[in-house]
Amino acid sequence: MTAPEIENINITSFAAMPSPEALHAKLPLTKAAFETVAQGRMALRNIIDRKDKRLFVVVGPCSIHDPIAGLDYARRLKALQADVAESMLLVMRVYFEKPRTTTGWKGYVNDPDMDDSFRVDVGMERARRFLLDVCEMGLPTATEALDPISPQYLGDLIAWSAIGARTTESQTHREMSSGLSTPVGFKNGTDGDISIAVNAILSAAHPHAFLGINSEGKVAIVRTTGNAYGHVVLRGGGGRPNYDSVSIAMAERALTKAGLPANLVVDCSHANSYKNPELQPLVMADVVNQIRHGNQSLVGVMIESNIAGGNQEIPQDLTQLKYGCSVTDGCIDWDTTEAMLRHAAAQLRERAAAGW
């Protein structure tokens, strides 16, 4: 018996998606991409385990909307990596899914043509193509794990994952994180509360079982082993930064009290820069200074950066989009990015020369 009067009353349609297996067959993982992902994940784990003394830097556009400009950025970042590799591991920020406070463009996967056509099938394929292109350059990638189904389509091309401030407290995302193959950074809450990130790390470290899909696209019970590489991302909150030395010490204490290693990443954007992207270099400089003065818990930073600085509204005529400029949060431009990373790398090299 069907009950159309009470079932799916707010659903207008269901559109079929290709299975993860089908998309992988269409855009298979290449040898070069495999090596980039495997080496990137290993390097990140070694940094978190203190086997590698470098700082990892998740840097790139707030979100990807133009793959041409995105690959232009990736080539610049790859060239810079060669010059700073002694003291930093650069990981390109490749965000395809954007959580919205109310409404707005939800990202490249959800609406790739930016016209409210919501061709998720097209967006997922284009996203995988983009990740393949970046990984084949030898540049590891990072993303926000927002939709719990997306990792089955894209996860083999990701080296580091973030769980956002709005979803760190979500049981769904903690369970998903327990099965991700990457290290996972959990952001503190939008109000600055670090306890939800600590609890998320503890939860994700344990095995879970939950509903998901398998490679064939069939609904499945997903059983996980737990993820041992969860860590805290400090992004400020409640209108205040939390990257200063006192905030860092308090975060270290909270992690130690929970029986967790003191691994901290500072997001230079969001409340830590008072939502002013131009302040990100000052945040980065402060973090590097703390490391130079002996801090042992700071393992990474995040930076929102693009070819052009600032951001732009999405115009009705998409040909009017400014090249390499964010359509979500504001970013610093490439010249500023390169200068701040080169300066930080030089300072970290000096510390290394002094014996760490």
N, C-alpha and C positions, 0 to 999 in steps of 0.2 A: 504494500500500500504506500503511495506517495502522498505527501501533504504539502502541496505548493503554497498553501495559505500560511504556513508557519515555517517553512524551510527556505533558507537563502533569500529572504524577502528583500534584502538590501544588496544583492548581487545582480549585476546586469549580464555578466557572461563569464565563461571560463575559456581561456585560450591555452592551447597546448604548448608546452615547452619541449625542446629537444632534451634528451637525457644527458647527464654529465658524460656518460660513456660515448654518446654520439658526438658531442662537442669535442671531446678529447681526440676522437678518431679524425675529426675534420681538421683540428689544429693540435697535432700531437706535440708532446714535450720533446724538444730536440736535445741532442747530446750537449751542445753548448749551454742551453738553458738549464738542463739538469745540473751541470757542473756549477753554474752560477748559484743556483738555489742551494745545492748541497753545501758548497763552500761558504756561502753567506750565512746559512743557519749555523754551521759549525763555528764560524768566527764569532757570531753573536753569543752562542752558548759559552765559548771560551772566554769572552769578555765578562759575561755574567758570573762565570766560575773563577774569575781572576787568573786564568791561564794566559790571557792576552791583556796587556796593560793599556791597550788603546781605548779611546772614547768612541762609541758608535753614535752616528749622527743621522737621524731620520729627517731628510730634507727634501722639499719639493712643493709643488702646487697644493693649495688647500684642497682642490679637487681637479680631476681631469675632465675637460670638456672638448678639447681639440687635440686629437692624437698627433697631428703634425707638429704643433707647438710643444706638445708633451715629449715627443721624441727629440726635438731640438734641444729641449732642456736636458733630457737624459744624456745626450752626447756631450754637452758641456760638463755635466756632473761627472761623467766617466773620465773625461780628460783631467778634471781637477783631482779625482781620486788618486791618479798616479803620482801627483805631487804631494799629497798629504797622507799617503797610506802608512807612513811610518808611525804616525801618532793617532790617526782617526780612520774609522771604517765608515764610508759613506753608503747610506741605504736610501734609495729614492722613494719618497712618499708618493704612492699611487692610490689615491682615494677615489673610488667609483660610487660609493653610497654615502649620502649625506643625511643625517638625522635633522629634522626640522622642528623648531619650537612650535610652530603652528602649521603653516603651509609654505610651499616654495619648491624650487627645482630639487628633486631628490637624488640627482646624480646620473652619471653616464650609463650605468646599467639600467636604471629604471626608466629613463627618458633620454635616449642617446641623441635624438634629433632636436631636443629642446623645444618641442612644439606641442607638448601634452598628448602625444600619440602613444606614449608608454609602451614602446616595442621592446619589452624586456628581453625577448628572444634575440633580437638584433643587438641590444646593448651588451648582453652576456658574451656573445661571439666577438664583438669589437673589443670588449675589455680583455678577453683572453688573447686576442691577436696583439693588443698593445703590450700586455705583460710579456708575451713571448719575444716581441721585438726588443724590449728593454733588457730582458734576461740574456738574450743572445749577444748583447753588447758586452756582457760581463758585469752588469750592474745589478746587485740584489735589490729587491723591492719590499716595500712595507705598505700595509693597508689597514683600514678599520674593518673589523669583522662585525658587520651590522646585521645582515640577513643570515639566519642560520643555515640556509640552503646553499648560499653562494660558495662556501669553501669546497663543496663537491665539484664545482665547475672550475674554480680558479686557484684552489689551495696549493696545488703542486707548483705554482709559480711565485709563491710568496715566501719571503725569508723571515719577516717579523710582522706581528699583528698587534693592533691596539683595540682595546675595548673602551668606548667613549664614556664620558662622564655621565651621560644620561642612561647608559645601559650597564655600567659596572655592577649596579645593585640587582640587575635582572637575573633571575635564576636560569632563564633560557640561555643567556650569554655566558654565564659561569659554566653551565653544562657543556655548551659548545666549545668553550676554551679548553676544557679538560681533554678534548679530543683533537685539538688543533696540533699540527705537526711543527709549528713555529714557537719560539719564545713569544710570550704575550705580555704586553704592558697594559695594566689596568689604571685608568685615570681616577683621581680622586673626584668626589662629587662636585656638582656645580656650586654647592655652598662651601666648598673647601674641605669637607669632611674626608679624612684619609681612612677612617675605619672601614668604610664600605669597600675600598680597594684592598685593604688587608684581608678582610673577610672573603673577598672574591678570590684572592690568591690561594687562601686556605681551601676554599671550596673546589676550585679548579684543579688543585693538586690531587684530589681524590677521584676514584672511578665514579662514573655516572652511567645511567641508562635513560634514554629519552627518544622521542619520536623524531625521525628525520627521513632522509631519502638515501638510497644506495646509488651506486654508479649507473644502474639501469633506470633510475628515476622513480623507482617504486618506494612507497612508504615502508619504512623499516624501523625496527628498534635498534638504535645506535648504542653500543656499549663501549665505553672508553677506559683507558688505563689511568688517566690523570696526567696533568701537565706539570712537570717539575720546574719549568722556567717562567713562572709568573713573576712579575715585578711591578712596582708602583711607578706611575707617571704623575708627577706633580704639575698641575696646570693652573694653580691658583683657584680661587673661588670666592663667592660672596663679594666680588669687587676688589679682592685683595690678592697680591702675589703670595707665593709660598716657596720661593727658591732661595731666600736669604739663609744665612748660616744657622739662625735659630730655628727656622722652619725645617731645615734639613735635619738638624739634631733631633727635633721632636719626631720627625718621620722615622729616623733611624731607631729611636727608642720604641716607637709603636711596633715596628717590625721585629725588633729583638724580643719584645715582650710576648709577641705572638709565636716566637720560635722560628722566625723566618730570617733568611740572610738579608742584610741591609743593602738591597739593590735599588737604586733610585735613578729615574730618568726625569729630566726637567723639560717640560714643554715651554719653549720660549714665547709662545703665542698665548692667546686667550687672556685670562685674568692676570697671568704673569707679566704681560705687557700692557695691561689695562686696555686690551683690544686695539691697541695702536701698533700695527706691524713694524713701524719704524723703530720701536723700542727693543725689538728682538736682539739686535747686536749687543745692547747693554746687558740683557739677561744672560746671553751667552758668555760675555766677558766676565760677569760675576761668577758664573759656574766654573769657568776655567781657572779663575783666581782661587776659588775654594779648593780645586784639585791641586793647584800648584802649592797651596799651603798645607797639603797633607790629607785632604779628605779622601777617604777610601770607598765611600758608598756611591758616589756619582759615576754611573757607568755609561750614561747616554744623554742626548738632548734631542729635541724635536724643533724643527724650524719650518715655518710656512713661507715659501719662496717661489717666485716665478720669474719669467723673463722680464716682464714689466711689473712695476710696483703698483700697489693699491688693488682696487677691484672695480668691477663695472656691473651695471644692471644688464640683464639679458634683453636685448632689443627685439622688437617684433620682426625686424629685418636682420636676420643673422649675419648677413654680409657686413654689417656695421660693427660687428664685434672687434674689439681691439686685440691684436695678436699678442698671445702670451700673457694675457691679463686675467686674473681670477674672476669668476662669476659668483663666487661664494665669499669666504672671508678674505680680507686684504692680505697681501703678501709683500715682502721686500723684493726688490728687483735683483737681477742676476749679478750686476756689478757689486752691489752691497753684499750679497751672499758670498761671492768669491772672496772679497776682501776680508770678511769676518772669519771665514773658514781658514784662509791662509794665515791670518794673524793668530787664531787659536792654535792651529797646528804648530806654528813656530814656538809659541809659548809652551805647549806640551812637549815639544822636542827638547826644549831647554830643561824641563823637569826630568825628562828621561836621561839626559846627559849628566844630570846631577845625581843619578842613581835612584830615581823615583822616590 
